[in-house]
Amino acid sequence: MNIYEQILAGLRTKFQGADDATLQRMASKKAEGVTDESKVNSIVEGISFQDVLTSYGDYRADGAQKTAVSNYEKKHNIKDGKPIEEPKPQDPLPTPTPQSNPTEQVPAWAQSLIDSNKTLSEKLAAMDAKTKADERNQQIAAVAKSFGIPEYVYKGKQIADDVDLNQYFTDVKQEMQNGGFQFAKSPEEGNPEHKDDMDSLLDGVNKRTEAIKTENEKK
């Protein structure tokens, strides 16, 4: 395949369903002066969906301009700026044909790509929102835990993103204390003082057990 055909093939793959005549015009324009096949991929990648729409719109606008000129010439009975010879009196005058002006419609292929891009954007926005919500919930849970506040106290409540969580849970804890809630702190695991107390207690029990045993043997 020559450069033009390679670019056109790349555009057809990238913009499936797009107006082929538009892609052909773009490929022809982009292929001008290009002799290095290694540049084909970068040329195709450099063409965006907006470029395709713009090219299509320019083509339609050019066609509309030609139609407008033709209508003007018919209305004023001129051609190429010169008056057209009037028909002879015996000849019936031609009946003017009404010109329709339909509302410009977005082509189906363009609408399909627009809808596809919109759907993808909505999905990405939803994923981003969920990620931010999960991160915020984790942050709330961590700060609440540091204050010793149970999950049921804050779960389901709307806490704005700009709220200072430390101040928020400080106020919540104060309200709970004012309402009579007792905050308890469990002993830390591996506390050396707690371990020493247990060892001392067990040692005392063992000593008393040995004394009782010795006393019974004497009897």
C-alpha positions in Angstrom: 0.0 0.0 0.0 1.1 3.5 -0.7 1.3 6.3 2.0 -2.3 7.4 1.3 -3.8 3.9 1.5 -1.9 3.3 4.8 -3.1 6.5 6.4 -6.7 5.8 5.2 -6.6 2.3 6.6 -5.4 3.6 9.9 -8.2 6.2 10.0 -10.8 3.7 9.2 -9.6 1.5 12.1 -9.4 4.4 14.5 -12.7 6.0 13.6 -14.9 3.0 12.7 -18.2 4.0 11.3 -17.1 7.5 10.4 -18.0 9.0 7.0 -15.6 7.3 4.6 -15.6 10.2 2.2 -14.4 12.5 5.0 -11.6 10.0 6.0 -10.5 9.8 2.3 -10.2 13.6 2.1 -8.2 13.7 5.3 -5.9 10.8 4.2 -5.3 12.5 0.9 -4.4 15.8 2.5 -2.2 14.2 5.2 -0.4 12.1 2.6 0.8 15.1 0.6 4.6 15.2 0.5 5.0 12.2 2.9 7.4 9.6 1.6 8.5 7.9 4.9 6.2 5.0 5.9 7.5 5.2 9.5 5.6 8.4 9.9 2.2 6.9 9.1 1.4 5.8 12.7 2.3 9.2 14.1 0.1 10.9 11.5 -2.9 8.8 12.3 -2.4 9.2 16.0 -2.2 12.9 15.6 -5.7 13.1 14.1 -8.5 13.5 16.7 -12.2 12.9 16.6 -12.7 16.7 16.6 -10.5 16.9 13.4 -12.8 14.4 11.7 -15.9 16.4 12.7 -14.3 19.7 11.6 -13.4 18.2 8.2 -16.9 16.9 7.7 -18.4 20.2 8.8 -16.1 22.2 6.4 -17.1 19.9 3.5 -20.8 20.4 4.3 -20.3 24.2 4.6 -18.5 24.3 1.3 -21.5 22.4 -0.3 -23.9 24.8 1.4 -22.0 27.8 0.0 -22.2 26.4 -3.5 -25.9 25.8 -3.1 -26.5 29.4 -1.9 -24.6 30.8 -4.9 -26.7 28.6 -7.2 -29.9 29.8 -5.5 -28.8 33.4 -5.8 -28.1 33.1 -9.5 -31.5 31.5 -10.1 -33.3 34.2 -8.1 -31.6 37.0 -10.0 -31.4 35.2 -13.3 -27.7 35.5 -13.7 -24.8 33.0 -14.3 -21.2 33.7 -13.6 -22.1 37.3 -12.9 -23.8 37.8 -16.3 -27.6 38.2 -16.9 -29.2 35.2 -18.5 -31.1 35.9 -21.7 -34.8 36.3 -21.1 -37.0 33.6 -22.7 -39.0 34.7 -25.7 -42.6 35.9 -25.0 -44.1 32.9 -26.6 -42.2 30.6 -24.3 -43.8 29.9 -20.9 -41.8 31.1 -18.0 -40.4 28.3 -15.9 -42.0 27.7 -12.6 -39.6 28.5 -9.8 -38.8 25.4 -7.7 -39.0 26.0 -4.0 -35.8 25.4 -2.2 -36.0 23.4 0.9 -33.8 24.3 3.9 -33.8 21.3 6.2 -32.3 21.6 9.6 -28.8 20.3 9.6 -28.6 16.9 11.3 -25.6 15.3 13.0 -24.7 12.2 10.9 -25.4 8.8 12.6 -21.7 7.9 12.7 -20.7 11.1 14.4 -23.6 10.9 16.9 -22.5 7.3 17.7 -19.0 8.4 18.4 -20.2 11.4 20.5 -22.5 9.1 22.5 -19.7 6.6 23.0 -17.3 9.3 24.2 -20.0 10.7 26.5 -20.7 7.3 28.0 -16.9 6.7 28.6 -16.6 10.1 30.3 -19.6 9.4 32.6 -18.1 6.0 33.6 -14.7 7.6 34.4 -16.4 10.4 36.4 -18.4 7.8 38.4 -15.3 5.7 39.1 -13.4 8.8 40.2 -16.3 9.8 42.5 -16.4 6.3 44.1 -12.6 6.3 44.6 -12.8 9.7 46.4 -15.8 8.6 48.5 -14.0 5.4 49.6 -10.9 7.4 50.5 -13.0 9.8 52.5 -14.8 7.0 54.3 -11.5 5.4 55.2 -10.2 8.7 56.5 -13.3 9.2 58.6 -13.1 5.7 60.1 -9.4 6.2 61.0 -10.0 9.5 62.8 -13.1 8.2 64.6 -11.2 5.2 65.8 -8.4 7.4 67.2 -11.1 9.1 69.3 -12.5 5.8 70.4 -15.9 6.6 68.8 -17.9 3.5 67.6 -18.9 3.2 64.0 -22.6 3.2 64.6 -22.3 6.8 66.0 -21.2 8.3 62.6 -22.2 5.7 60.1 -24.9 7.0 57.7 -24.3 10.6 58.6 -23.3 13.1 55.9 -19.9 14.6 56.7 -18.9 17.3 54.2 -15.6 16.9 52.4 -14.3 20.2 53.8 -15.1 19.4 57.4 -12.1 19.2 59.9 -12.5 15.6 61.1 -10.4 16.2 64.2 -12.6 19.1 65.3 -15.8 17.2 64.2 -15.0 14.1 66.3 -13.8 16.2 69.2 -17.3 17.8 69.3 -19.0 14.4 68.9 -16.9 12.9 71.8 -17.8 15.8 74.0 -21.5 15.4 73.3 -21.3 11.7 74.0 -19.5 12.4 77.3 -22.1 15.0 78.3 -24.8 12.4 77.6 -23.2 9.9 80.0 -21.2 7.7 77.5 -18.2 6.1 79.2 -15.1 5.8 77.1 -13.0 2.8 78.1 -9.4 2.1 77.0 -8.3 -1.5 76.8 -4.8 -2.4 78.3 -2.1 -2.3 75.7 -0.9 -5.8 74.5 2.5 -6.8 75.9 2.5 -4.1 78.7 5.6 -5.0 80.8 4.1 -3.8 84.0 1.0 -5.8 83.5 3.1 -8.9 82.8 5.2 -8.4 86.0 2.1 -8.2 88.1 0.8 -11.5 86.8 4.2 -13.2 87.4 4.3 -11.9 91.0 0.8 -13.2 91.6 1.6 -16.6 90.3 4.8 -16.8 92.3 2.9 -16.0 95.5 0.3 -18.7 94.8 3.1 -21.2 94.2 4.8 -20.3 97.5 1.6 -20.7 99.5 0.9 -24.1 97.8 4.4 -25.3 98.7 4.0 -24.2 102.4 0.7 -26.0 102.7 2.2 -29.1 101.2 5.1 -29.0 103.7 2.8 -28.5 106.6 0.7 -31.5 105.6 3.8 -33.7 105.4 4.8 -32.8 108.9 1.5 -34.0 110.3 
